[in-house]
């Protein structure tokens, strides 16, 4: 979809930003990615500075916006706060949405889960590193695609590594797709390495 350039805006997020700021320049950068995503509308871009951003709830990208780092996945990490409960890091669900150039880590879903790092309904994940996310099934519950669970969309030029999908021993659950599990969509030019799957009987 093409949006009018007169309406397109940029928003900025930095580790030293403030959510009381406007977010329309680096000098007035926001502190949290979710706040910038909430402000952005179709066609806008959210720029994320270098550093580690710890989130306390899932970031939902359900508009036609681009969320991207300034200097790539090596410089920018988005991680679940381990003390904030069980939740995935990102949900992407708009065909025009793009998530680009971030490391996504520490997502965790217990008792049956899909996509602790990213749940992709539609849209594009590009140049990201999805690593060290975990889904856990128990009590006959299965888990799927700890790094990425996708029912559509495109994942390209990403590294998906060291994610873990499994089930508690003796509970009857199964793990599927340690790094990525897809029912539809397209994955291309990705490196999928060193991910793990465990069933309740292994």
GINORJO-V883362 format. One line per field, one symbol per residue. phi: phi as a letter, one per 40 degrees, with the letter a starting at -180 (. if undefined). burial: # if it has 16 or more other C-alpha atoms within 10 Angstrom, else .. Layout:
phi=???
burial=???
This chain:
phi=.bbcccbcbbbbbacbcbccccgcaccbcccbccccccccbdgcbbcbcchbbcbbaccbbbbcbbbaccbgccbbbbbccccchcaccbbbabcccbbbgbcbagcabbfgabgccabbcahbbbfbbbafbabbbafgccbafccbbbbigbbafbbbafcbbaacdgcgcbbbgdcabbbahabafbbbbfcbbbccbb
burial=.........######.#.#..###.#.##########..###########..##################.##.#######....#####################################################..#############################.############..#.#..#.#..######..
